Structures are given as structure tokens and as C-alpha cells.
Amino acid sequence: MSVAGLKKQFYKASQMVSEKVGGAEGTKLDEEFKDLERKVDVTNKAVIEVISKTSEYLQPNPASRAKLSMLNTMSKIRGQVKSPGYPQAEGLLGECMTKYGRELGEDTNFGGALVDVGESIKRLAEVKDSLDIDVKQNFIDPLQGLADKDLREIQHHLKKLEGRRLDYDYKKKRQGKIPDEEVRQALEKFHESKEVAEISMYNLLETDIEQVSQLSSLVESQLQYHRQAVQVLDELSDKLRDRMKEAQSRPRKEYVPKPKPIIDFGDTNEQSNGGFAPTSSPPMRNAEPYHQFGRISMWKPRLRESESVWLCMCLHGNVCVFMCVWVKEKLGGKLLERCKKVKEVGMCKTAHFLGV
């Protein structure tokens, strides 16, 4: 930097300190200029905030936005043209529904409905992707260009104007010590910068119809998105309504229980107790012989009174299986323990229930 440049920086710094600390007054700008400056400042804040909030509206997940931004940066570095898109919530929900609908079976009512709804919601995700692209091209990018070019240029003019004002005020207060020509040149540069800044702000505010057009593009993109979404959902609603009518008109299938399996203990041993081989598993493991006559065997379970138990009785190889409960009853003036039949479960061959 030249000596003249260093002197100018010193003048501006000294004048700023005088105004901030010493309370010195600088050259006042007219109210019209201040109003233009205020409106431009609000416009700048509005553009930056609207861009940020619109991105959040289109892509609400901050973690996914950060990941997508990183992937886009890496794609640009690698020279890749195509970058991955934002994972829409509709797409994730649609994938989940179609996955489990196919696992359940499209021939079932619920499985088929899950597939129908999942496919339609995935179409909504595609429509949402189109909305993202339209809004970015027709709304976000133009606003970003406004912030990066026009508004940044105005900020540069205003900063330059402030620097020339400080230089002029410093030289004006030291008039006599500083040649009049320098003071005159400083004043001319100040007015020149003021005019340039004022014209740029005026042009921006007078051409705000462009921002209105960009807002209109945003609304049109949303309107198109909602129209397509309504069309998809109308088709889905009709399809589900038809499916419900078909399911209600279809006769209901009654449940038919399967026949109970026949109990087969294999070959019986005539010398074994009860007519079946002692090597086979008895019907109750926690039991002891209680009463025997002929080829009939009863087993006394080691259970408390009123507890139910499954029993198996054999007569000459014929087996009867039933549920009974162990009770104490008075018979002929005597208190006896016996098995009381509750429910007959099944039998082999021609066996009959024999009570004790």
C-alpha cells in the first residue's frame, strides 16, 4: 500500500474513533437515502432467511440435508454430474408398506392393500422430488443470485460510501492543516459514492417485480404438486373402496377344525400292566398305581384336590383318553378319593369309559 493509502486509512480510523468514543458528529445523509438503505437491508435479510426456510420446508430433516450437501460437494470435486437426491419421507413409508405387503401376500386383503397404498405413496415421493426441482430452479436459485450479486454489490457501494464519508469528515475538521484541494476532492468522491449507492438501491427496489414473479413460481410449483398428489390419492381411494366392496361381498370362509390324530401306542404286550408295553411312556409321569382289576388300570396322580389331569384307560388293548378331576366324595358313608370324568378327548378302536 502506498503512503497516500496509509494516510487515508489513518484518517478514516481516527474519524471513526472520534465518532464512536468522542461523540463527534459526522456528515448526515438525507432521509430519503436512509429510507432506501433501510429497505435494502430488510430485503437482504428477507432473501437470506426465506432461502433458508424454503430449504427446510422442502427437506425438513437436518441430518439428511447435511449429508446430501456433503455428497453434492464430493460429487462436484470428483466431477460427477448426477448426485443422490433427498430421501423423501413418503418414499421411505412406501417402501416399508410394499415390503411387508408382499411378504404377507398380495392375495390377502391387508397385504394387497399395503402394496396398493405403498406404491401410491412412492408416487407421491416422486411428485415431491419434482416439487423440489421446480422450487430450486424457479425460486431458490434466482433469490440466491439476487443475494450473491445485486445485494452484495449494494453492500460494497455502501461500505465504500462510509469510508469516503469518514475521510471527508476528517479532512473537513482539519481544514487549514490539510490543503483545500484535498478537502474538495474528498467531498467530490463522497458525493460520487453516495450517488452510485443510491442509484443501485433505487434500481433494486424499483425492479422488485422480479421477486414477486419468483414468489408466483413458488406458489405455482406447490399448486402443481398438490394437484398431482390429489390425483394420486383419488385413484388410491377408489382402489381401496373397490377392494373393501369386493371383500364384503365375498362369502366368509368358516373355520373347519382338523380331525384329531388317533393315538397309537404300537404293539401291546399281553403280560404288561394295562395292556401296553412298560417301555412306552405312560400317560402321566408323576403318578402311582392306585386301583387294578382285570386288565383295567387306574393311576393316582400326585396332585392337589380339584386339579385336573389327563388319564388313559386300557381294556384289552382298547384305549380311551379323557380329562378328569381328582375329588374327595362320600360314598356309602365312607370318604373316598376318585377320578371324576370331565371330558372325553378321544379313543382308539372300541374302548369305553369305565368309572371308578
Secondary structure, DSSP 4 states (H G I P E B T S, - for coil): --HHHHHHHHHHHHHHHHHHTS----PPPPHHHHHHHHHHHHHHHHHHHHHHHHHHHHS--HHHHHHHHHHHHHHHHHT-S--PPP--HHHHHHHHHHHHHHHH-TTSHHHHHHHHHHHHHHHHHHHHHHHHHHHIIIIIHHHHHIIIIIIHHHHHHHHHHHHHHHHHHHHHHTBTTB-HHHHHHHHHHHHHHHHHHHHHHHHHHHTTHHHHHHHHHHHHHHHHHHHHHHHHHHHHHHHHHHHHHHHHHSPPPPP-PPPPPPP---S--TTSGGGS-TTSPPS-SSEEEEEEETTEEEEEE---TT-EEEEEEEETTEEEEEEEEEEEEEETTEEEEEEEEEEEEEESTT------
